[in-house]
Every structure is written in C-alpha cells, then in structure tokens.
Amino acid sequence: MMNDEFIPYFAVIFTSKRTEIENGYDDMSISMEKLAKQQDGYLGLESARNEVGITVSYWKNLEAIKSWKQHTDHIIAQKKGRSDWYSWYQVRICKVEREYEFIL
C-alpha cells in the first residue's frame, strides 16, 4: 500500500535460462532464499519460472546488495550456477521510486 512516506528501495532482477543439470539446484535455491532473508537490508523476494526464470529480490540500499553478492555461500552458488545450472543469465539493479498495487 502506497503512502506519503514512501522510502525508495532497490530491486535486483535476476533473469535466467536453466540447463538440464539439476545437481542440487533446488536445495541451493531454498538455501539461498533462507540466507538472503537473514541479510541486513533484505526486504523481500518474488520468483517465477517457465521458459525463463525471473527472481526479484528487494533491498534497502546498494550496500546491502553488494554485501549479499560478496557473501561466501552466495559466491559458491554463483560459481555453481555458471558451471552447471544456467546457460544464460542477466542481473539488473533498479531503484524503486514508487509502488502501488490492486487487491480485489
């Protein structure tokens, strides 16, 4: 719900195409989500997967995003992603200046 005191935040949009290799992907995905939730500045996550996977994580500031990118366990997951799980990915970092929603 939008209000007059909206504080901008950041979104990291991770778009990817998977390989056929499973090799622990689901377990690592669950582990990374749990770990991200424990990081200072983490605000939330949304994810969808069909032909292209899209995961959007939300962060308080750019420093929190940098800290998450450099987390030891996250670095391990990144390396495994490049070697096994993804044939392609793209990362976008965006500042969210405003938001609104509709709920029936």
C-alpha positions in Angstrom: 0.0 0.0 0.0 1.4 3.3 -1.0 1.6 6.2 1.4 3.1 9.7 1.6 6.1 8.4 3.5 7.3 6.0 0.8 11.0 5.3 1.1 12.7 4.3 -2.2 14.4 0.9 -2.2 16.3 -1.3 -4.7 15.4 -4.4 -6.7 17.8 -6.9 -8.1 16.2 -8.6 -11.1 17.9 -12.0 -12.0 16.7 -13.4 -15.3 18.0 -16.8 -16.4 17.7 -19.8 -18.6 18.4 -23.1 -16.9 20.4 -26.0 -18.2 19.2 -29.6 -17.9 21.5 -30.2 -14.9 19.8 -30.5 -11.5 22.8 -31.4 -9.3 21.5 -29.8 -6.1 19.8 -26.7 -7.7 16.6 -26.9 -5.8 18.3 -27.4 -2.4 20.7 -24.5 -3.2 17.8 -22.3 -4.3 16.0 -22.9 -1.0 19.2 -22.3 1.0 20.0 -19.0 -0.8 16.5 -17.7 -0.1 16.7 -18.5 3.6 20.2 -17.0 3.8 19.1 -13.8 1.9 16.3 -13.3 4.4 18.9 -13.1 7.1 20.9 -10.4 5.5 20.8 -6.8 6.7 18.8 -4.7 4.3 16.9 -7.5 2.8 13.2 -6.6 2.1 11.7 -9.5 0.1 11.7 -11.8 -2.9 9.4 -12.8 -5.8 10.1 -15.5 -8.3 8.6 -17.2 -11.4 9.9 -19.9 -13.7 8.8 -21.1 -17.0 10.9 -20.9 -20.1 12.8 -18.1 -18.5 13.3 -17.7 -14.8 12.8 -14.4 -13.1 13.7 -13.7 -9.5 13.4 -10.3 -8.0 14.9 -9.5 -4.6 14.3 -6.3 -2.8 16.9 -4.4 -0.7 17.1 -1.4 1.5 20.2 0.1 -0.3 23.1 -0.6 -2.7 25.4 -1.5 0.2 23.1 -4.4 1.2 23.1 -5.7 -2.4 26.9 -5.5 -2.5 27.2 -7.3 0.8 24.9 -10.1 -0.4 26.8 -10.5 -3.7 30.0 -11.0 -1.7 28.6 -13.4 0.9 30.7 -16.6 0.9 27.8 -19.0 0.5 26.3 -16.9 -2.3 29.6 -16.8 -4.1 29.6 -20.7 -4.0 26.1 -20.7 -5.5 27.1 -18.2 -8.2 30.0 -20.4 -9.3 27.8 -23.5 -9.4 25.3 -21.5 -11.4 27.8 -20.6 -14.0 29.3 -24.1 -14.2 26.1 -26.2 -14.0 22.7 -24.6 -13.7 22.5 -21.7 -16.1 23.1 -21.4 -19.9 22.5 -17.7 -19.6 21.6 -15.1 -17.0 21.3 -11.3 -16.6 21.3 -9.2 -13.5 19.7 -5.8 -13.3 19.7 -3.5 -10.3 17.0 -0.8 -10.2 15.9 1.9 -7.8 12.2 1.7 -7.0 10.9 5.2 -6.7 7.2 4.4 -6.2 4.9 1.4 -6.0 1.2 0.7 -5.9 -1.0 -2.4 -6.0 -4.5 -3.6 -6.6 -6.2 -6.2 -4.3 -9.7 -7.5 -5.0 
